[in-house]
Amino acid sequence: MNGGGTADLATADGHDRYVPSATRDILSAGHEGVYEWAAANLVREGARFLDMGCGTGYGSALVTAAGGTYDGADGSPAAIEYAQANFARPGVRFLVADLMEPLPAEFEPRSYDVVFSSEVIEHVDDPFAFVRTMADCVSDAGTCFVGTPNRFWSRDNMPGHALQALSHVMEFTPPALVALLQTCFDDVTLMHRMFPLGALPELVPAHRPPLVRGVLAFAREVTPEGLVARIRSRVGGARAGREWTPQDILWLAPDDPGLDMSRAVGLAAVCRGPRRRDPGR
C-alpha cells in the first residue's frame, strides 16, 4: 500500500514481491538487474513493452529511460495501487489483470515489441497458459523475455531441497524451462544468471546464524509493516559486508566455460517467433 495501509506490500495478496528500498542487497541487485538487462538489450526507441506481473512497477522507469512505452499488468490491486502512486508518468500504464486469462482490451494482442516477465512464472498455477498469453501479446517480430529461479540451484542449496520461496508453486530446471517455452516459440535462447560467490549466504536461510534466523522469524510474526525489512537489511548488511549492484551478476550461456552451476541462481530466456493458434488472422 502507499502510505497509510496496514498490509505488508511485500506479501500482499499471498505472494512475495520486491519493493524498492535504499537497501543494496543481492536481492535488489537481482530484481532490478533483470530490468536493466532488458532495457539495455531489448528496448529500442519507441518500443512497446508489456510487463506481465509488474508487481510494484519499479521496472517502468528503466524501460522509459531507454525510450520505450510501458504497460504493466498484475493480478494484485495492492501492487498496482503502489505502482500508480509511485511510478506513473507519461508513456506508462498500470492495470489490474488476471494473467491466467486473456488480458483486457487495453492490452492489444500482437502489438508489443517486448513482452517481459521476471520472477512470476514460478508463482502461477498454469505456466502453459501464462506462456501462451505472452505469445498472444507479442508482435510477430517481437521478443518475449522470461526470468525465473533455477530449480537445479534451489535443489542443491536450499534447506531440505526446498524451493527458493514458500510462495513458489514450482521452479524450472533449464531443460524444463526451454521445453515449456518451445511450446509457444520457435526460437528460445537460454541464459544462466550467475551470482557472486560472496552473495550466496544472503540467499540461503541455512547459512544464516541461528540468532539471525530466530530474530527474522519472530519479527515476521509480531512486528509492524516495514520493520521486518529494516531488520533484514541490517543483519544482511552485517553478514554480507558490502553492497551489491546488478553488474555483480553475470549472464552466461549454458556452454560458457566460466559458468559455475553452484552459483547459477537464476535463469533467463529470450524467445522469438511466436506460434499462432490462428495463423490466418
GIKAQUI-V194930 format. One record per helix or strand of 3 or more residues. SS is the DSSP state (h for helix, s for strand). FROM is the first residue (numbers start at 1). TO is the last residue. If there is no record, write none. Layout:
BEGIN
SS;FROM;TO
SS;FROM;TO
END
This chain:
BEGIN
h;9;14
h;26;41
s;48;52
h;59;65
s;69;74
h;77;87
s;92;96
s;112;118
h;121;123
h;127;137
s;138;150
h;151;157
h;159;161
h;174;181
s;185;194
h;197;203
h;205;207
h;210;222
h;227;240
h;246;248
s;250;253
h;261;263
s;264;274
END
